[in-house]
Amino acid sequence: MEHTGLAVLELQVVDSEDIDNPTPPPATDSEEEVEEVVPSKQKLSQADERVPTTPISVGVPTVAVGRPRSYIWDHFHVHSQSATLAVCRHCGANISRGRDLRHLATSGLSSHLKRHHPSISVRGGTASPSSGSISTQSSPGEDGGRQTQSTLEDWAIPLPRKKTGETLLTPQQITQTVGEMIALDHHPFRLVEQEGFVRLMKRLCPRYKIPSRHTFSRKVIPGLYEGCKERISQMLRSAMGGHIHFTSDIWSSLGGGHSYLSLTAHWWEKEGSMDTSHRWALLALEVVDRDHKAETICSSLENIMGEWMQYRPEEMRRGFMVTDAGKNMIKAVESAGFQNVSCMAHMLHNTVKEGLKSPEEQPASNANISLLIERCRKIAGYFHRSIKAARQLRERQSLEGLLQHKLLQDVSTRWNSTFKMLERMVKQQKAVHGISLTLVAPVSKLVPNKQEWDTISQLVDILKPFKHATETLSDSKALLSQAVPMVLRLRRHIERLGAGRTLDSLAGPLTPPAQEVVRRLSFAVRKRLEPLLSSKVHMLAALCDPRLKYNVCPKDFTVWKAQLVNLVREVFAARVAETGTAAPLPEMPVTPSTSASGETESPGEPVGLCRRDTDLQQRPGNVFFAETVAILACSEESSLLASAQKVDSAECSVNRYFEEPPEIISCDPLAYWASREHMWPDLSHVARQFLSCPPTSVQSERVFSLAGDVVTPHRSLLVPQTVEKLVFLKANLPVLNFPDLDFDTDGS
């Protein structure tokens, strides 16, 4: 009987993927050698006599035997294309066994295990059930030989490290990751006892004992909460200049039956010698079930602040607190000792709602607007409810060459959702109008006619600047200084429409209903937004923005400049009292300034420092802000002021600051004032105080979106304290970049 020369037959458990690996160490001679190809007929016959008669199971690795089987083959199998290579069962790496087929070694394989898989027990001798992460079961064959079957045993998960090999996840790290998953993905605590999760963990790390759901709710989540809280307290200590500001809001959970008060903190943090970054964190989500009176809210704020003031007691009292314009919130904030700043997002919302509302005494033209919006709402609702109508709409969209977008339904309490609904209706006008005859009678009569379509299109163009302003100011990195330019831009926009000047996007004059909306918006802007132009906080913040300066108040610049000078004097006096010396800090060398045209560099500025955000102008909200700044800078009054501010006075730092032309729009105000901290220390201190405050309380509202995801119908029994901890972790863990936290699970 002739043989093909193959003395060893091996079947892989799973197909391994080809993975790029560094060049393995050269193979050396070893006591354990496995002959793969036997050129000698004498050896062939001997090998043939040793082939076991036991059937070979498909999918189970087997190795021909004649001498004791090496432990190394519990972790490798021979490459299917080359007998000189072995494939690691753990990482798929191809390891050389030598060049000579008659003298193949395994020392290179052992070195690979020691270097890249140190958690595996590597020892000489034969394989045994406890020799590593994969054990073997042997059955006797002919002539004392064995057939070896590999089975998975307990093992740990390796975490890749850059150069030092691999580490293992500890049980505490696994427990923390599971706890983070519960908080981040809104899973119920019973997840850890559900069959699918238990099977998954048993496959991934059989040695890991999953704590009970009670351990997670009573130990793990509270432990992560305390650890996360400690990390945030460390960040508060590093707040640049000690300026910490807050936002707060109230939300009632319909599913959970509780009301919650949120409090977020905002500050600048110095990351390097000159680099700064905006930071925020959720400080608390406290239950306020009694009532929403000012006294109750004030008491809750006092409790929260008392817990956090141990980290920055004085600084946390000096900050502003941004809330909505509710009288109870304003009174509560002032009673708690904070200066209240009205949320610009709420002010814009109330302005637009007033422009679109239809009181009883309202003219018929504006009543038609409300009816028209209601009809659009019903049309969108019909296409959402009817599968047949939705299919017809898609077919018509394809015929008209339109994107197959669904019609949007609005939320009556959110004007921006109404704007998006109308905008989508305009984009899908051809499709909606084209299938109007195929719709059922009640709905077909709701489809607008040509004049009504013109009115809807004009409404979208009228409201678009308000939408852009809301998005710009609601950005997580928006500054308080951006509020005043937005008010000026919106006032200019409405005044142009009220004077009969149409927008470039409008094909013709405004329809009567659209004209009535403009009239009511003009009244709402004067009533709700223009008071910000006399707000000390907002105006001084705008003056301290190097991109704006005097452009925001050309008529009243002298008045606001004097107030800024007074604040700088107060900071100077406080610094002298603290340091005991009136000597100013040394000034940096003065170099030519960067004008709005970008011709030269700013004084004392490292190259590129004020332009850290290279993608600033690519973001939609900042494009709108850049256009706003350009409009303000082009006014005649601003041009005259630019050359009139070189006045020699005692307020040297303020005058020097205004003598420089405004910076270009890509300038980062944080980096600007960090670079001038040694030139104008007191002015820099005042500027950071105003600019580090957000213009809206949107961050607090977004916290409630997280809370709404946590308090769902299948989690409605969560106690408020647990809800607070889960929302706290979901909001702050990404901010902290998921650090390893210390927590105790004893008693589990």
C-alpha positions, 0 to 999 in steps of 0.5 A: 500500500502506497502512501502520499507522505502525509503522516499528520492529519489536523482539522481546525476548530474554526477558520482563522483570519489572516492577521498582520503580525510582526516578524516572529522570532526565529525558530530554534531546536527544541526537545519537542519536535513534530514531524510533518512530512516524512520523505523516507519510506521507512518512516512512512511505514512506521507512521502508517502503523501508528495512525489510530483507528478511532474515527476523527470528528469534523471540527475537532483538532487531532494530531497523529501521535507516536510520542507524548503530545506537546502542550504547545498544540493546545494553542497552535495548529499547523498552517493549511498551506505551509507545514513550516508555519503554525497558526496561533489559536488565540490571535491568528498569528503565523509563527515559523517552525523552521525551514527544514521539514525534517527538523521543525521546532516549537520553541518559537511557538513557546516564545510567542505565547510568553510574549503575546499571551502571558496569561496562558500557563506556559510550561513544558511537558505534555498537554493536560486538562489544566495546561492553559485556556484550552484543555484537552481530552484524550482517548487511547489509540493503537500502540499506546497512541492518543487522539486529543480533542480540544475543549474551551475552559475558563479564560480571561479577556486580553486587553490590547496595550500599545507595546507592553503585551496584553493585560487582563480585565479584572472582575471589577473592570468587567463589573464597572463596564456592565454597570456603565452599560446599564446606565448608558443604554437604559437597561433594567437591572434585571438584564444581568439575570436574563438568559441571553446576557448570562450566556454571553458572559459565560462564553466570554469569561466563564470565570467571571461571576455576575453580581446579582441585580440587587448588587448592581442597584445597591452597590455598583451604580452607587459606587460608580456615582461616588467615583464619578462625583469625585472626578468632577470635583477634581475638574471643578478645582481646576476651573480657570480663574475660578469662574463656574456658571450654572444652568437649571430647569425643572421637568415633570416625568409623566411615567415616573410621577416625579418632578426633577430639578437639574443643575449643570456647571460650566467653566473653562479649564486650562489644558496646557500652558496656553490651551484652554477648553470649555467644560461642563458637567451635571451636578445633580438631578434632585426630586422636587415633588412638593410644588414648584414655588420659588421657596421650594426651588431655592431650598433645593438649589441650596441643598445641591450647592451646599454639597458641592461648595466644599470644592470651590466655596467662593467661586461657586457663589460668584457665577451666573445661573441661566434659567428660563424666564419663569418668575418662580425660577428667577426669584429662587435663583436670586434668593439663593444668591446668584445673578440670574441670566435669562435663557436665550433659547426660551426667549426665541421660542416665546418670540416665535410662538407669539408671532404665530399664535392666534388670539380671539381678537386677531385678524382673520389673516393671522387666524388663517396662518394657525389654520394653515399650520393645523392643516399641514399637521393633519396631512402629515399625520395622515401619511404617518397613519396610512401605509397605503398613502405612505406608499403612494407618496413614495411612488410620487416622490420617485416620479417627481425626482424628489428624495423619499423623505417622510412628512414630519409631524410637529410638537405644538409646544416646540416652534422649531418642530413646526418650522421643520414640518413646514420646511419639509412640506415645501420640499415635498410640495410637488409630491403632496399636491400630485397625489391630492386627488387620490387621497380620501375626501377629508384629507384631499380637501386639506391640501393647500392651494397655490396661494397657501403654498406661497404663504407656507414657503414665505413662512419658512423664509421668515422663520429661518433666521430664528431657527439658525439663531436658536441652533447657534446659541444652543451649541454646547460651546456657545458663548454668552457674547453671541446673544447680542449679535443674534438679537441685532441680526433678527431685529434687522431681518424683521425691520427689512421685511416690515419696510416692504423689502423682500428677501432674496429667496422670495419670488414675490411680495409677501402674502397678507397672512405672511405680512401679519406674521411679520408684524407680530414678530416685530412686536415680539422682538421689541418686547422680548429680545431688545431688552437684552441690549440694555442687559449689563451681563450680555453687553459686557460679554459682547464687548469682551469678545475679541471678534465683536468689541465695539461693533455691538454697541456703536451708539452706547459704546462709551457708557458700556466701556465705562462700566467695563472699566469699573469692573476691571478696577474692582478686580485690580483692587481685589488683586492688590488686597490679596497680594499686598502689592500694587505692582502690575504683572509684566506686560508682554511685547506688543506686536501689530494687531490682526485686523478683520481682514487678517493682515497681521498678527495680534499682540503677544499671540503665539502663531495660530493660537487664536485659531485653534478651531480650524473647522469653526466656520464649517459648522452651520450655526457658526456660519450664521454667526460669522455672517452676523458679525460681518453685517455688524462690522460693516455699519458706518457707526462701527467704522467711525468708532474704530478710529476714535478709541485711541484715547490716553486714559488711566484705563490703559488695559481697556483702551489698549484692548479696544485699540486693536481691531476686532479679531477674525471670526475663526479666533477662539476667545478662550485662547485669545484671553489665555494669551493675554493673561500676563498683558492685561491680567485684570481685564482678562479675569473680567472677560473670562468671567463673562465669556465662560457663561453659556447663553442658554439652559439647553444643557439642563434640558438635554439632561431631561431628555436623558432622564426621559430615556431612563424613566420608561414604562418598563422602568417606572418603579425606579426610585428617584435616587436611583434615577438621579444616579443613572442620569448622572452617570449617563451624562458625565461618563462620556465627559470624563472619558470613561475612567476606571473608578473605585467602588465596593461590591462587598456584601454581594 
